[in-house]
Amino acid sequence: MVEKNLNKILTCSFILLSFCIFINPAKAKVEEPNYDFTFDKFKPFHPGQKLSDIKKDYKAIRLINDKKPVATYEIQIRHQSYFFPVFIHVRDEIVLDFYARLPNYFLHNTFHQSLINRYGKQDKFINNDGTSVYIWNDEAGLAITYSGACTITCFPIFIHMIKKDDVKIKDSFLIKLLKN
């Protein structure tokens, strides 16, 4: 009888001890690499912004192409210890559109959710072989295009923003990208 009770106590103790070992008492928070990245970093490059304001904040801006009437510039954005490019089209010293090639270490789910939180559910969704394109048309008259892909993990590819009125401009980054 005593031996039977002792076995029950030992079994219960073993189960309780196992639970204590496998439950993380530190409650440590693990953050994605892009968790602290904010979409506001792209605000200076939104369509309608002045090139002179961008040049004040980004001294290393580089002119890539000066085909009149539209010029193309490259700006390197820093996040943590990595840099990634943002390309802008400028006409008459005003930004027409921007295209950013997003780092592969960003997590698609986090970045896509931040866009949903900001602009609502996307207006269009296209998926082909694990690569998706999301399109928003916001109230401010902007068309936002975001692309992400999934292999083993999901990662963002690019973000593009242009005024809805200018979507069909032949020099748009997105039009050039789709032609290639």
N, C-alpha and C positions, 0 to 999 in steps of 0.2 A: 504494500500500500504506500509506504513512504517512498519506496523506489519509483513507483508510478507517478507520484506527485512531483518528485525530484526531476523526472524526465520531462514532465509538462512544463515545469519552471525553466529548465534548461532550454527546451525548444522555444518557448516564448521569449526568453532572453536572447537567444540566437537570432530570432526573427526581428526583434526590436533593435538589436545591435546592427543587423544588416541594413535596416531602414536608416538608421542614424549615419552609417558610413556612406550610403549612396545619396543621401540628401545633402545638397550643398549648403553648409551652414553660413558660408561667407555671403551668399546671395550676390555674387559679383555680377556686374553688368558688362556684357560684351557688346561693343559698338562696332557697326559696320564702318569701313574706311571712309564712306561718304556721309556718315551720319551728321557731321557738323558742317557739311557743305550746304550753302544756301543758294537758292535760285536768284537771290538778289545780287549775286556777283555778276550776273549778266545784265543788270539794269542799265549800266552806262552804255550798253551796246544795242539797246532796244531801238527799233525804227523810230526816226524822228529826233534822236539825240544829236547833239552837235559834236563834230569832230574835234573842235578846239577843247571842249570839256574832257574828252577822252584822252587827248594828248597831255593834258595837265596831270591826270592821274596815272597814266601809263607811258612813262618816258621811253620805254623800249619798243614803242609801236613801230612797225616796219611796213613801208610801202612795197607791195608785191607787184602790182600792176596798175598802170596809170592810163588805161585806154579811155579816152574822153568819150562820153561825159562821166563815166563811172570809174572810180578808183577802188582798188582792193587793198586792204590792210590786214596785217596779222598782229595779234596781241597775244602774249603768253600769260595765262592765268595760273597763279600758284595755288595749289591745295596741298597742305602738309609739305612734303619735300618733293612733290612732283609738279611739273608744269604741263599744261595742255593748251593747244592753240584755239583761239577764237578768231574767225575771219569776218570782216565787215565790208560791205559795199557802201561806198559814199558817193553821193552826187550833190554838188553845190554845198559841200561841207556838212551835209546832213546824212545820217545813217539810213540806208534803205532796208538792209536786212543783215542778220548775223547768222553764222554757222559755227557751232562749236563741236569739235571732235572730242567726245567725253572719254575719260580714262577707263580702261577695262577693269580696274580694281573697284570702281564704283559698283554698287549693287543695283540692278535694274529695279527690283521691287521698291526699294527706298526712294529712288529718284522718280520713278513713275508715280508713286503715291504722293510725293511732294507736288507734282504737277496736277494731279487730281485735286489735292487740297486747295491749290491756288486757282485753277481754272475750271474745276468741275469735271464731270465725266467727259471723255473725249467724244467729239462729234463723228469721227470716222476711225475705223480700226481695220487694218489689213494685215493678214498673217500669211507668210509663205515660207515653208521649210524652216521653221524655227526663228525666223526673223520677222519682227512686227513693226508696223508703222502706225503711230497714233497721231491724229490731227484734231486740234482744237481751233475753234473760231470764237474768240472772246468778244465781250461787249465793247472793248476799246478799239475794235477794228483790226485786231492782230490775228494772223494765222500762225499757230505754233505747231511745228511738226517734230515729233520725237520718234526715234527708232531704237529698238533694243533687240537683242538676240539671245538665244539659249542654246548651250551645248551641254556641258556638265552643270554649269551654273549659268545664271542669266546676268547679262551685263548691258549697259547702254552703249549705243554707237554714236549718235549725234543728236543735237537739238538745233532747230532752225526757227527763226522768227522773222516774219515779214508782214507788212500791212496787207490786209485783204485786197485792197485796190491794186497792189503791186504784184500779186501772186503770179501773174503771167509774164512778168518782165523776163525777157530772154537772157538777161545777165544774172538772174537769181542763182544763188548757190545750189538750190535744190534742182532747178532746171538743168544746170550743168552736170550735177551729180547723176540725175536720171538719164541724161544723154549718154553717159559713159558706160 
